[in-house]
């Protein structure tokens, strides 16, 4: 994989992913997300992808999945993430609690590369969920 990050001005950059898609990165959070915010979003995207696809394979009638992340960072430099909590809100009809629980567990323990990488780096990652029936 190859990616580039090109300086724009002040502390903003344009990142070009290996897929060719661009994302604005801004340490001041004026023109885009900060690098640490992007790590958090990457984790949420990775885990959400897993949960959606696992639930679809389990034939759950899922209409929407939202992952709400909350995180704490160290007080000193480097201000790494110390704790991240993922709260999944799954909306659908007759969605089984056991299936959602299993999907989140499989993502956390097997499939989500971002989650595994952060956990191996010492970040405490926790999960919970709620189901909204429609």
ZAMI-976495 format. One record per residue: chain; z, y, x of N, C-alpha, C in turn. Coordinates in steps of 0.1 Angstrom, whole numbers, plus 5000, padded with zeros to 4 digits. Layout:
[r "A"; [Z; Y; X]; [Z; Y; X]; [Z; Y; X]]
...
END
This chain:
[r "A"; [5000; 4988; 5008]; [5000; 5000; 5000]; [5000; 5012; 5009]]
[r "A"; [4993; 5022; 5004]; [4993; 5035; 5011]; [4995; 5046; 5001]]
[r "A"; [5003; 5056; 5004]; [5006; 5067; 4996]; [5006; 5080; 5005]]
[r "A"; [5004; 5091; 4999]; [5005; 5103; 5007]; [5014; 5113; 4999]]
[r "A"; [5021; 5122; 5007]; [5028; 5133; 5001]; [5024; 5145; 5009]]
[r "A"; [5018; 5155; 5002]; [5013; 5167; 5008]; [5021; 5179; 5004]]
[r "A"; [5025; 5187; 5014]; [5033; 5199; 5011]; [5024; 5209; 5004]]
[r "A"; [5030; 5215; 4994]; [5023; 5226; 4986]; [5028; 5239; 4990]]
[r "A"; [5041; 5242; 4988]; [5047; 5254; 4991]; [5062; 5252; 4990]]
[r "A"; [5070; 5261; 4996]; [5085; 5261; 4995]; [5089; 5246; 4998]]
[r "A"; [5095; 5240; 4988]; [5099; 5226; 4989]; [5093; 5217; 4978]]
[r "A"; [5080; 5221; 4975]; [5073; 5213; 4965]; [5061; 5205; 4972]]
[r "A"; [5058; 5194; 4967]; [5048; 5185; 4973]; [5040; 5178; 4962]]
[r "A"; [5028; 5174; 4965]; [5020; 5165; 4956]; [5020; 5151; 4962]]
[r "A"; [5025; 5142; 4954]; [5025; 5128; 4959]; [5013; 5121; 4953]]
[r "A"; [5005; 5114; 4961]; [4994; 5106; 4955]; [4998; 5091; 4957]]
[r "A"; [4999; 5084; 4946]; [5003; 5070; 4946]; [4991; 5061; 4951]]
[r "A"; [4994; 5049; 4955]; [4983; 5040; 4959]; [4973; 5038; 4948]]
[r "A"; [4976; 5040; 4935]; [4967; 5039; 4924]; [4958; 5052; 4923]]
[r "A"; [4961; 5062; 4930]; [4954; 5074; 4930]; [4960; 5085; 4921]]
[r "A"; [4970; 5081; 4913]; [4976; 5091; 4904]; [4985; 5100; 4912]]
[r "A"; [4986; 5113; 4907]; [4993; 5123; 4914]; [5006; 5126; 4906]]
[r "A"; [5016; 5130; 4914]; [5029; 5134; 4908]; [5034; 5146; 4916]]
[r "A"; [5039; 5156; 4908]; [5045; 5168; 4915]; [5059; 5164; 4918]]
[r "A"; [5063; 5167; 4931]; [5077; 5165; 4936]; [5082; 5179; 4940]]
[r "A"; [5094; 5182; 4936]; [5099; 5195; 4940]; [5115; 5194; 4941]]
[r "A"; [5119; 5196; 4953]; [5133; 5195; 4956]; [5141; 5206; 4949]]
[r "A"; [5135; 5217; 4945]; [5142; 5227; 4937]; [5141; 5225; 4922]]
[r "A"; [5133; 5215; 4918]; [5131; 5210; 4904]; [5125; 5221; 4896]]
[r "A"; [5117; 5230; 4902]; [5110; 5241; 4894]; [5096; 5236; 4890]]
[r "A"; [5089; 5229; 4898]; [5076; 5225; 4895]; [5074; 5210; 4892]]
[r "A"; [5085; 5202; 4894]; [5084; 5188; 4892]; [5098; 5182; 4894]]
[r "A"; [5098; 5169; 4893]; [5111; 5161; 4895]; [5114; 5161; 4910]]
[r "A"; [5127; 5160; 4913]; [5131; 5159; 4927]; [5129; 5145; 4932]]
[r "A"; [5129; 5142; 4945]; [5127; 5129; 4950]; [5138; 5119; 4944]]
[r "A"; [5150; 5123; 4944]; [5161; 5114; 4938]; [5159; 5112; 4923]]
[r "A"; [5154; 5122; 4916]; [5151; 5120; 4902]; [5140; 5109; 4900]]
[r "A"; [5130; 5110; 4909]; [5119; 5100; 4908]; [5124; 5086; 4911]]
[r "A"; [5133; 5084; 4920]; [5139; 5071; 4922]; [5146; 5066; 4909]]
[r "A"; [5153; 5074; 4903]; [5160; 5071; 4890]; [5149; 5067; 4880]]
[r "A"; [5139; 5075; 4878]; [5128; 5072; 4869]; [5121; 5060; 4872]]
[r "A"; [5119; 5057; 4885]; [5112; 5045; 4889]; [5120; 5033; 4885]]
[r "A"; [5133; 5033; 4887]; [5142; 5022; 4882]; [5140; 5020; 4867]]
[r "A"; [5141; 5031; 4860]; [5140; 5030; 4845]; [5127; 5025; 4841]]
[r "A"; [5116; 5029; 4847]; [5103; 5024; 4844]; [5101; 5009; 4847]]
[r "A"; [5106; 5005; 4859]; [5105; 4991; 4863]; [5113; 4982; 4853]]
[r "A"; [5125; 4986; 4850]; [5133; 4978; 4841]; [5128; 4978; 4827]]
[r "A"; [5123; 4989; 4823]; [5117; 4990; 4809]; [5105; 4982; 4808]]
[r "A"; [5096; 4982; 4818]; [5084; 4973; 4818]; [5088; 4959; 4816]]
[r "A"; [5098; 4954; 4824]; [5103; 4940; 4823]; [5108; 4937; 4809]]
[r "A"; [5117; 4946; 4804]; [5123; 4943; 4791]; [5112; 4943; 4780]]
[r "A"; [5103; 4952; 4780]; [5092; 4952; 4770]; [5084; 4939; 4770]]
[r "A"; [5079; 4936; 4782]; [5070; 4924; 4783]; [5078; 4911; 4780]]
[r "A"; [5090; 4910; 4784]; [5098; 4898; 4781]; [5100; 4897; 4766]]
[r "A"; [5103; 4908; 4760]; [5106; 4907; 4745]; [5092; 4904; 4738]]
[r "A"; [5081; 4909; 4743]; [5068; 4906; 4737]; [5065; 4891; 4738]]
[r "A"; [5068; 4886; 4750]; [5065; 4871; 4752]; [5074; 4863; 4743]]
[r "A"; [5086; 4868; 4740]; [5096; 4861; 4732]; [5092; 4863; 4717]]
[r "A"; [5081; 4870; 4714]; [5076; 4873; 4701]; [5086; 4881; 4692]]
[r "A"; [5093; 4890; 4699]; [5102; 4899; 4692]; [5094; 4911; 4686]]
[r "A"; [5096; 4915; 4674]; [5089; 4926; 4667]; [5094; 4939; 4672]]
[r "A"; [5092; 4943; 4684]; [5097; 4955; 4690]; [5087; 4966; 4687]]
[r "A"; [5092; 4978; 4682]; [5084; 4989; 4680]; [5086; 5000; 4691]]
[r "A"; [5098; 5000; 4697]; [5101; 5010; 4707]; [5112; 5006; 4716]]
[r "A"; [5111; 5009; 4729]; [5121; 5007; 4738]; [5123; 5020; 4746]]
[r "A"; [5136; 5024; 4747]; [5139; 5036; 4755]; [5150; 5032; 4764]]
[r "A"; [5149; 5036; 4777]; [5160; 5034; 4787]; [5166; 5047; 4791]]
[r "A"; [5179; 5049; 4787]; [5186; 5061; 4791]; [5195; 5058; 4803]]
[r "A"; [5192; 5065; 4814]; [5199; 5062; 4826]; [5209; 5073; 4829]]
[r "A"; [5221; 5069; 4834]; [5231; 5078; 4839]; [5235; 5074; 4853]]
[r "A"; [5236; 5083; 4862]; [5239; 5080; 4876]; [5249; 5089; 4882]]
[r "A"; [5256; 5083; 4892]; [5265; 5091; 4901]; [5260; 5090; 4915]]
[r "A"; [5262; 5101; 4922]; [5258; 5102; 4936]; [5270; 5104; 4945]]
[r "A"; [5270; 5101; 4957]; [5280; 5103; 4967]; [5282; 5118; 4968]]
[r "A"; [5294; 5122; 4971]; [5298; 5137; 4973]; [5293; 5142; 4986]]
[r "A"; [5291; 5133; 4996]; [5287; 5138; 5009]; [5273; 5134; 5012]]
[r "A"; [5268; 5140; 5023]; [5254; 5137; 5027]; [5254; 5125; 5035]]
[r "A"; [5245; 5115; 5033]; [5235; 5116; 5023]; [5240; 5113; 5009]]
[r "A"; [5236; 5120; 5000]; [5241; 5119; 4986]; [5233; 5108; 4979]]
[r "A"; [5236; 5096; 4983]; [5229; 5084; 4977]; [5235; 5081; 4964]]
[r "A"; [5227; 5073; 4956]; [5233; 5069; 4943]; [5244; 5058; 4946]]
[r "A"; [5255; 5059; 4939]; [5265; 5050; 4940]; [5266; 5041; 4928]]
[r "A"; [5263; 5046; 4916]; [5264; 5039; 4904]; [5253; 5043; 4895]]
[r "A"; [5246; 5034; 4889]; [5235; 5037; 4879]; [5238; 5028; 4867]]
[r "A"; [5238; 5034; 4855]; [5239; 5027; 4843]; [5226; 5028; 4834]]
[r "A"; [5221; 5017; 4830]; [5209; 5017; 4821]; [5213; 5013; 4807]]
[r "A"; [5210; 5021; 4798]; [5213; 5019; 4784]; [5200; 5017; 4777]]
[r "A"; [5197; 5005; 4772]; [5184; 5003; 4765]; [5186; 5005; 4750]]
[r "A"; [5177; 5012; 4743]; [5177; 5013; 4729]; [5164; 5006; 4724]]
[r "A"; [5166; 4995; 4718]; [5155; 4987; 4713]; [5153; 4988; 4698]]
[r "A"; [5142; 4993; 4694]; [5139; 4994; 4680]; [5129; 4984; 4675]]
[r "A"; [5132; 4978; 4664]; [5122; 4968; 4658]; [5128; 4961; 4646]]
[r "A"; [5120; 4952; 4641]; [5125; 4945; 4629]; [5129; 4930; 4633]]
[r "A"; [5141; 4927; 4629]; [5146; 4913; 4632]; [5146; 4910; 4647]]
[r "A"; [5149; 4920; 4655]; [5151; 4918; 4670]; [5164; 4911; 4672]]
[r "A"; [5163; 4900; 4680]; [5175; 4891; 4682]; [5183; 4897; 4694]]
[r "A"; [5196; 4898; 4692]; [5205; 4903; 4703]; [5204; 4894; 4715]]
[r "A"; [5204; 4881; 4713]; [5203; 4872; 4725]; [5190; 4874; 4733]]
[r "A"; [5179; 4877; 4726]; [5167; 4879; 4733]; [5167; 4892; 4741]]
[r "A"; [5173; 4903; 4736]; [5174; 4915; 4743]; [5183; 4913; 4755]]
[r "A"; [5194; 4907; 4753]; [5204; 4904; 4764]; [5197; 4896; 4775]]
[r "A"; [5189; 4886; 4771]; [5182; 4877; 4781]; [5172; 4885; 4789]]
[r "A"; [5164; 4894; 4782]; [5154; 4902; 4788]; [5160; 4911; 4798]]
[r "A"; [5171; 4918; 4795]; [5178; 4927; 4804]; [5183; 4919; 4816]]
[r "A"; [5189; 4908; 4814]; [5194; 4900; 4825]; [5183; 4895; 4834]]
[r "A"; [5172; 4890; 4829]; [5161; 4886; 4837]; [5155; 4897; 4845]]
[r "A"; [5154; 4909; 4839]; [5149; 4921; 4846]; [5159; 4924; 4858]]
[r "A"; [5172; 4925; 4855]; [5181; 4928; 4865]; [5182; 4918; 4877]]
[r "A"; [5182; 4906; 4873]; [5185; 4895; 4883]; [5172; 4889; 4890]]
[r "A"; [5161; 4891; 4883]; [5149; 4884; 4889]; [5137; 4893; 4891]]
[r "A"; [5133; 4901; 4881]; [5120; 4907; 4881]; [5119; 4921; 4886]]
[r "A"; [5129; 4930; 4883]; [5128; 4944; 4887]; [5131; 4946; 4902]]
[r "A"; [5120; 4949; 4909]; [5121; 4951; 4923]; [5129; 4963; 4926]]
[r "A"; [5128; 4974; 4918]; [5136; 4986; 4921]; [5151; 4983; 4919]]
[r "A"; [5154; 4976; 4909]; [5168; 4972; 4907]; [5174; 4964; 4918]]
[r "A"; [5166; 4954; 4922]; [5171; 4945; 4933]; [5172; 4953; 4946]]
[r "A"; [5163; 4962; 4949]; [5163; 4969; 4961]; [5175; 4979; 4961]]
[r "A"; [5178; 4986; 4950]; [5189; 4995; 4950]; [5202; 4987; 4950]]
[r "A"; [5203; 4976; 4943]; [5215; 4968; 4944]; [5218; 4963; 4958]]
[r "A"; [5208; 4958; 4964]; [5210; 4953; 4978]; [5214; 4964; 4988]]
[r "A"; [5211; 4977; 4984]; [5214; 4988; 4992]; [5228; 4993; 4989]]
[r "A"; [5235; 4986; 4980]; [5249; 4990; 4977]; [5251; 4998; 4964]]
[r "A"; [5241; 5000; 4956]; [5243; 5007; 4943]; [5248; 4998; 4933]]
[r "A"; [5258; 5002; 4926]; [5263; 4994; 4914]; [5255; 4997; 4902]]
[r "A"; [5248; 4987; 4897]; [5239; 4989; 4886]; [5244; 4981; 4874]]
[r "A"; [5246; 4988; 4863]; [5251; 4981; 4851]; [5241; 4984; 4839]]
[r "A"; [5243; 4976; 4829]; [5234; 4977; 4817]; [5241; 4974; 4804]]
[r "A"; [5236; 4980; 4794]; [5240; 4977; 4780]; [5228; 4980; 4771]]
[r "A"; [5230; 4977; 4758]; [5219; 4980; 4749]; [5224; 4981; 4735]]
[r "A"; [5215; 4987; 4727]; [5217; 4987; 4712]; [5204; 4984; 4706]]
[r "A"; [5205; 4978; 4694]; [5193; 4975; 4686]; [5193; 4983; 4674]]
[r "A"; [5182; 4990; 4671]; [5180; 4998; 4659]; [5170; 4990; 4650]]
[r "A"; [5175; 4985; 4639]; [5166; 4978; 4630]; [5159; 4987; 4621]]
[r "A"; [5146; 4984; 4619]; [5137; 4992; 4610]; [5132; 4983; 4599]]
END
